[in-house]
Amino acid sequence: LFIAIAVALLTVIVIVLFVQHFYSMARHSKMQMQVLSLYRQLLRAGRYKPGFLMRIRSEFRENASIPKNNVMHIEYLYRRGQRQLEQIKDANTKQLGAFTKTSKDN
């Protein structure tokens, strides 16, 4: 009888913890889901091109600190990422270009 009560109590505890975990998980917005999908697509597309994965990861890390309420900037980067994805998928693409700010630009 004691074992049955202990098992029942343990089962209830596990169920409560599962429900708490399920409801505490953050739900992603539609834009967040699209950005995560784009990230995965970029990683897949750049898998066999040298240097691409490191660049993709660094770009996403660099922009991860953009506030969620800065929707215009996020949408701009998302569209730019989609264009870059199409370029990466092109078999003729061998490297990603980058524009850097020089001291003359100031």
C-alpha positions in Angstrom: 0.0 0.0 0.0 2.8 2.4 0.9 4.5 1.7 -2.5 1.3 2.4 -4.4 0.8 5.7 -2.6 4.4 6.7 -3.3 4.1 5.8 -7.0 0.8 7.8 -7.2 2.4 10.8 -5.5 5.5 10.6 -7.8 3.2 10.4 -10.8 1.3 13.5 -9.7 4.6 15.4 -9.1 5.9 14.4 -12.6 2.6 15.6 -14.2 2.7 18.9 -12.3 6.3 19.5 -13.4 5.5 18.7 -17.0 2.6 21.1 -17.1 4.7 23.8 -15.4 7.4 23.3 -18.0 5.0 23.2 -20.9 3.3 26.5 -19.9 6.6 28.2 -19.0 8.1 27.6 -22.5 8.2 30.8 -24.5 5.9 30.9 -27.5 7.6 32.4 -30.5 6.0 35.1 -32.6 5.4 34.6 -36.3 8.4 36.8 -37.1 10.6 34.8 -34.7 9.6 31.6 -36.3 10.4 33.0 -39.8 13.8 34.2 -38.6 14.6 30.8 -37.1 13.5 29.1 -40.2 15.7 31.4 -42.3 18.6 30.6 -40.0 18.2 26.9 -40.5 17.8 27.3 -44.3 21.0 29.4 -44.4 22.9 26.8 -42.4 21.8 24.0 -44.7 22.6 26.0 -47.8 26.0 27.0 -46.6 27.0 23.7 -45.2 29.3 22.7 -48.1 30.8 26.1 -48.9 33.9 27.0 -46.9 33.6 29.8 -44.4 29.8 30.3 -44.9 28.7 28.6 -41.6 31.0 30.8 -39.5 29.8 33.9 -41.3 26.1 33.0 -41.0 26.4 32.3 -37.3 28.3 35.4 -36.6 25.8 37.6 -38.5 22.9 36.1 -36.4 24.8 36.4 -33.1 25.7 40.0 -34.0 22.0 40.9 -34.6 20.5 38.8 -31.8 20.6 41.9 -29.5 18.2 43.9 -31.7 15.1 44.6 -29.5 11.9 42.7 -30.5 10.0 46.0 -30.9 12.4 47.2 -33.6 10.2 45.5 -36.2 11.3 47.6 -39.2 15.0 46.7 -38.7 14.2 43.0 -38.1 12.1 42.8 -41.3 14.9 44.6 -43.3 17.4 42.0 -42.1 15.0 39.2 -42.7 14.5 40.3 -46.4 18.3 40.8 -46.7 18.8 37.2 -45.4 16.3 35.8 -47.9 18.2 37.5 -50.7 21.5 36.1 -49.4 19.9 32.6 -49.1 19.1 32.7 -52.8 22.7 33.8 -53.6 24.1 31.0 -51.4 21.9 28.4 -53.1 23.4 29.5 -56.5 26.0 26.9 -57.5 28.2 29.7 -58.8 28.5 31.4 -55.5 31.9 30.8 -53.9 32.1 33.5 -51.2 30.0 36.0 -49.4 30.8 39.7 -50.0 31.0 42.2 -47.2 31.0 46.0 -47.1 33.1 47.4 -44.4 33.4 51.0 -43.2 36.8 52.5 -43.7 38.2 55.6 -42.0 37.6 57.6 -45.3 33.9 56.9 -45.0 33.6 59.1 -41.9 
